Amino acid sequence: MKKLASFILATGVIGSILTGCSDNKTAADSKEDTVLQYQGSPGIVGFPELAEDLGYLGDLKLDYIGDSTGGPESIQLTSTKQIDFGAAFNGAIIKSYSKNVKLKSVVGSYGSDENTYMGAYVLEGSPIKSGKDLIGKKVGVNILGAHAEFVIKDYLRQSGLTEKEIEQVTLVTIPMSNAEQALRNKQLDAAVFGGTASIARDRALEAGGIVELFKDIDVFGSEFTAGDYFFTEQYIKDNPNTVQQFTEGVAKAIEWAQTTPREEVIARFEKIINERGRKETTDNLKYWKSTGIAETGGVITPSEYDVWIDWLVRNGELKEGQVKAEDLYTNEYNPFAK
């Protein structure tokens, strides 16, 4: 039996019905895994959870074993077989792959668009107006080595800071649920909200007294899928039908969320949260606006990885050609890629 552990599954979610697994061999037929252990996030519905509720996973069942703290932990738990699938920022997936953690991404998990994005925020009236003003200051992030760190460092470089100056900006790890209060209490000079936690950002902005310093879609120039769901390469080899059913179902759920009226999506989320009995609030769901995922049904594109591979090479964390985008993902199981 797999060990209980904690993790955070990125999220947002939902989709319209396609024809899918009916002509394919099911996991149950082939004696592959039909119960997938995973971690979730309180008050949030992940795309796999949505897919199961919509009936898109066929005979597959999800087994929730606890909440997550971020993508790097999700990578660790998946690679050590404590959970069956995970989700993480693509830059973290690349770094892990370079250290011989052989994961394969199969469908998008979250991203950034004009409604759902990651940004940095300061208190109203703060003297911090630019990247230069962050020198010597503390910035709260949910975890190091992931989306928030990448976007902050790129923002600082674009602001003209040298590498030595960037080292003087202190990144402080703090749970997303505590970041707003830490900023308001002036324990932090700035805090990063968004990505899978865009709901927390919008709630903080509605309360007032907080203003946006920058957002990732401006730093990187466009909307983009930022993270993916993945399995280990060995798991895919051992359970190809399971992975196909999962990917098709999640892709349909994403497309459903991308095309269904916002009010219907929120109502479905409320239903799922109320029925799963984890003593969670649904109050924050009113802030949900979009999946943030750039491609229909979470289809993965090479650019989603190339941009971070290039970033890691420039940052001296990867050698040129050490990791290639095509090694990191497959669209083989996604019906929207065909």
Protein Blocks (a to p, Z undefined) as FASTA:
>chain_A
ZZdddddddeddddddddfklmpccfklnopafbdcddddehiacfklmmmmnopnojac
cddfbdcfbjklmmmmmmnopafbdcddfklmmmmmmnopacddfbdfbdcdfklccddd
ddehiabfbfklmgopacddfbghilklmmmmmmmmmnopafklmmmpccddddfklmmm
mmmnopafbdceejjlmmmmmmmmmngoiacfbdfklmnopacdfbdcdddfklmmmmmm
lmmmmmmmmmmmmmmmmmgcfklmmmmmmmmmmmnonopafklmmmpmbeoiabghhiac
fklmmmmmmmmmmnopacehkacfklmpccklmmklZZ
